[in-house]
Amino acid sequence: MPVPLFDTNTPLAPLRGEILRRITEVVEGSRFILGPEVAAFEQELAAYCGAKHAIGVANGTDAITIALRAMGVGPGDEVVVPSFTFYASAEAIGPTGATPVFCDIDPDTFCVTAETVKAALTPRTKAVIAVHLFGNIAPIAEIEALGVPVLEDAAQAAGSRSPDGRPGALGTVATFSFFPSKNLGCFGDGGAITTNDEQIAERAKMLRFHGSADKTTFEQIGFNSRLDEIQAAILRVQLPHLDGWADGRRAAGAHYEAAGLGELVSLPRPVAGCEPAWHLYVIRSGQVDQIADALRAAGHGQKAYYRTPIHRQPAMAAYPPAVPLPGTEDAAATHLAVPISPVLSAEQAGEVTDAVRTALHAPTRL
């Protein structure tokens, strides 16, 4: 049977009735912008992450821009960011007036490290964006020990765990995306900022509403970027189930290991001590094109996400890296996402692994 890259329908099926009921309540209440559902979700998300504050915004990209602005990032500053990540991680720096400075990653974990960040620091560095890529967790404490505030881009890491806590409360500030395919996804666009810093939280609230704290006096050039009430209501239904779904994602990774996928390709390696809730399960191989063709022929989902790293995207031509990025180039050339979901079964993992084995002409496991 074909295995889809994502299965978002099956985990949501038991919740559909409750979700529709909550949507109806919002519609009947006629509070659509910054109402009680957003306020409640902000409290619940902050509590889940272990942070003091959460601020709902329109999407994950706005979350990064607003968070950076709230941290005081502006023209003349530099922000260190990995090149092997979704384009928005770097794109969101531009509206602050600051300059993106690209750093390398560890290709085994797909995350930045203290060493790769340190190589890119300059006297103008105002912040570091550490991306918890594919659900893995970057070593935030080690990076913050370099003396620069860290923004966690946790868009892909809802439900992950580290010895120091959950993404969202590890750095100075963190950002989330609730795009529908994310570990915690709404039915459209949505995002959030979390922080333990009172001043950053207040600035973020002001910036998301046109730079105003009272809708009358406008103190800054801000944004019109608010999480919708309907999306907040949907997210509130799902949040209590996030840990169970995260366990399912970890179990899916274990199914691939048990099926022998690691004997054929390099599996993603968790950062030491961390328990990733794999948003994407990304393998590496020198033969990813053959593997992709075989998976496609078998009807299984597969995708190479960042074949062209951000620093080689046309819009970033003005910001060439000042340091070599060998881990980035290796990961870009050799990675491939295979099916993952909270409900991926051992049988499905076995079918995907068999297709990879066929692609590599490897002997069948006994």
PEHUKA-V39358 format. One line per field, one symbol per residue. ss: DSSP state (A for helix, B for strand, O for the rest). phi: phi as a letter, one per 40 degrees, with the letter a starting at -180 (. if undefined). burial: 1 if it has 16 or more other C-alpha atoms within 10 Angstrom, else 0. Layout:
ss=???
phi=???
burial=???
//
This chain:
ss=OOOOOOOAAAAAAOOAAAAAAAAAAAAAAOOOBOOAAAAAAAAAAAAAAOOOBBBBBOOAAAAAAAAAAAOOOOOOOBBBBBOOOOOAAAAAAAOOOOBBBBBOOBOOOOBOOAAAAAOOOOOOBBBBBBBOAAAOOOOAAAAAOOOOOBBBBOOOOOOOBBOOBOOOOOOOBBBBBOOOOOOOOOOOOOBBBBBOOAAAAAAAAAAABOOBOOOOOBOOOOOBOOOBAAAAAAAAAAAOOAAAAAAAAAAAAAAAAAAOAAAOOBOOOOOOOOBOOOOOBBBBOOOAAAAAAAAAAOOOOBBOOOOOOAAAOAAAOOOOOOOOOAAAAAAAAABBBBOOOOOOOAAAAAAAAAAAAAAOOOOOOO
phi=.dbccbbcccccdccccccccccccccccgbbbfbcccdccdcccdcccgbcbbbcbcaccddcdcccdccgcadgcbbcacccacdcdcdccdccgcbcbcbcbcccbgbcbdcccdcbcbcccbabcbcccghcbcccccccccgbdbcccbdbbcgcbbcchcdhbcbcaabbbbddccdbbcbicaaabbabcdccccccccccbggbcbgbbbcacbbbabccdcccccccccdccccccccccccccccccccgcccbacccbcddgcbccdcbbbcbacbcccccccccccgccaaccbcbcdcbcdcbccbcccbcbccccccccbcacbdaacbcccccccccccccccccfccccc
burial=001111110010000000100110010000010110110011111101111111111111111111111110110011111111111011111001011111111111111111011001100011111111111111110011000111111111111111000111111111111110111111001111111100011011111111111000000001101111111111111110011011111111101110111000111101100111111111111001101111100101111111111110000000001000101111111111111111111101111111111111000000
//
